[in-house]
Amino acid sequence: MEHIIEMKGISKVYKTGDEDTVALQDVDLTVTRGEFLAIMGPSGSGKSTLMHIIGLLDRPTAGQYLLEGRDVSRLNDSSLARLRNQKIGFVFQQFNLLPRTTVLGNVLLPTIYGRLKNSRSRAFEVIEEVGLSDRVNHTSNQLSGGQMQRVAIARALIMNPDIILADEPTGNLDSKRSLEIIDLFKKINSRGATVIIITHEEHIARNANRTIRLLDGKIVANAERIA
Amino acid sequence: MRYWLLINQSLKAIFVNKVRSLLTVLGIVIGIASIISLVSLGEGVKVSISDRILALGASNLTVVPGAVAGARTLDPTKAPSQTRGFTLSTSSLTEKDVQSLADRKRHPHIKYISGEITGSTIVKTDRGDKRFPVLGVSPDYFAINNLTIERGRSLDQSHVDEGANVLVLGNQLAADLYGNRDPIGATLNIEGTEYEVIGVFKPAEESGLANPNIQAYIPYTSAMETFNSLNFNFIYIQATDESVVPSLKQDIRKTLLKNHQIQNSSLADFTVISSGDILSAVDSITDILTSMLTGIAAISLLVGGIGIMNIMLVSVSERTREIGLRKAVGARTVDILNQFLIEAVLLTLTGGILGIALGFMIARASESYLGFTPIVTFNTILLAVGASTMVGLVFGVYPAVKASRLNPIDALRYE
């Protein structure tokens, strides 16, 4: 099976004043295309840092990162921006929708920065996929939390990315909405996208094929779900 | 990157915060409005003065006595002037000068020529004493200045040859002196000599810097006696055509230098001025005034620009998370930079357009108070659009650079 993500000896050290804070220490991680991976760990364990490095928002201090077999550790900022646009879809805990902008406008945001044929019809497609066809022209402040997160997911999907990265996507939602969102991720995963979710909720992680646990910047457990 | 989407978003952002945007661009609106109205006033003044000078005729030349350094800025009203009804006897322009210039064989391009002895006098009228200018001229003078007779008759060559004590009145002067009475045949005492009024001119366009309607005209030969002057204050010449003016100017210089026995032309004791010379002098004065006023107006643009910078900095910090998100979905540093520059320029451009409209209205409204028409030219509008765009670019750069340099992770975490 193809390894979409291959990380070897990834470390991240932050310099704060005179002290060095080690966020990640010698992490090896391999993700297979089509996987549904959960990353767990207490706060400060380095899971967000790992997520940012996977999502090309941050660079490792040391180690090698192959994305689809290509070494991305040495790429410049513009190339990384392009890869984020084309290969990766982000979903955040805070939704991060543009205020006073319609659902359609929010979903179209990534198409400003990258080429996409028939972007409008593609936008309607992903909006339908997340079940918001009747709210296309609502502005983001007219939506509930669950609906806002659906818009964010539609936005993550519009460029047909290979990887969906979700950072605590259910952290601000009640359990019913959380389940709906997780079901949506499962649906997306079943269509072939690799989904990586950060969570600290066991019942969310249970939906993944595999769960890795971080503690103090190291992977302490790596378990396949025996189905 | 698809800029029209960004422009569309920026426009929406501007219109969503209507009040804030309007207050922000107020400085720009005022700055552009003052530039538009001041420049259009300047243009209006220029054209109205030009019209007056060109009413003299673009083919007219004036010879004034005295060497004037930088003759281009010379204006005939500053030529040696007269006091108490007689001229200063320093003028270097003689009757011989006029006669040699009037020789059509030597100067085929001179159509009309007249000397002028400028005097004035005081007469008693029903409404008290009145001083008015009295000009000693040849009949050609009236052709040069487009004066035509309304009543009676004009001066002719025989009056000049005889040194006849006859007088023609400007239209306004006739009314001032005689009211509704017929002035023809009346006598007027000019500095001790009795003159007979033989005619009144039609009202003439105020041309150049004098008003021909409030002057009296006598033969120059009579003026020489009355004002005790042998020399002319001015010589007025009309060329056969506008195109010969420059070469005619040189010919006149040569003839007069020869008459005055001056070898070195830089020592000339007279100056030849064409309408074009006066026009360019006036133009350069109004240009200096206009650019001075525009400079003052530009200060308010500067203040407006600082307001733009301020609000853009506020906007950047308000939208830190948005910037992080945009970077996460693929915006490059340069895309963020461009976005905030576009917003700043759209703001100032909106201000500029409002300013153009306001300036236009101010110019229009002032028209009725000024007595001339301010002229808003395409170039002025171009200047205003360019200036407001520049202000947006210059004052938008710092906030835009600040936005583009945000670290996406920090930006996304920003509360």
Interface residues (C-beta under 8 A of the other chain):
Chain A: H52 G55 L57 D58 D77 S78 A81 R82 R84 N85 Q86 F90 F92 Q94 N96 L98 R100 T101 G105 L108 L109 P110 T111 I112 Y113 G114 R155 M159
Chain B: M1 R2 L5 L6 Q9 K12 V16 R321 E322 G324 L325 R326 K327 A328 V329 G330 A331 R332 T333 V334 D335 P408 I409 L412
